[in-house]
């Protein structure tokens, strides 16, 4: 058998989880947490709508991957409580990331199978999480319990090719 040099994976970032598993960030969508807040103020009902909207769009964008929400940190500044309760602030950047790793099931062919997980989280900056700069909650994701294996498929043939 010929030795082939490893071809680097073209990923946005690589993280090592607390479990020791290496995962790659294949796609990342960033948005402003409150960019679409026309009126009112950030409070629990507004935040819950925002979180549910992110989960819905993530499920639509990645329908075959399991989805996990990292519970966001919430701040309660000493401000006047309005009709919907006290002011509750989430971090300013909402993130949806598509992560990939090696197969979970050791009986799966490592060339033909990968595991995947879509994660929704909030962070304070627009930086791409990478290595040990990633939020602790992101590095603590229980990949083995949350992710799923999937078989890689051959790309479809273009019309006229066999």
Secondary structure, DSSP 8 states (H G I E B T S, - for coil): -----------SEEEE-TTS-EEEEEEEEEEETTTT--SS--BHHHHHHHHHHHHHHHHHHTTTS-EEE----EE--S---BTTBSB-EE-SEEEEEEEEEE-SSTTS-TTTEEEEEEEEEEESS-----GGGS-HHHHT--HHHH-EEEE-------TT--
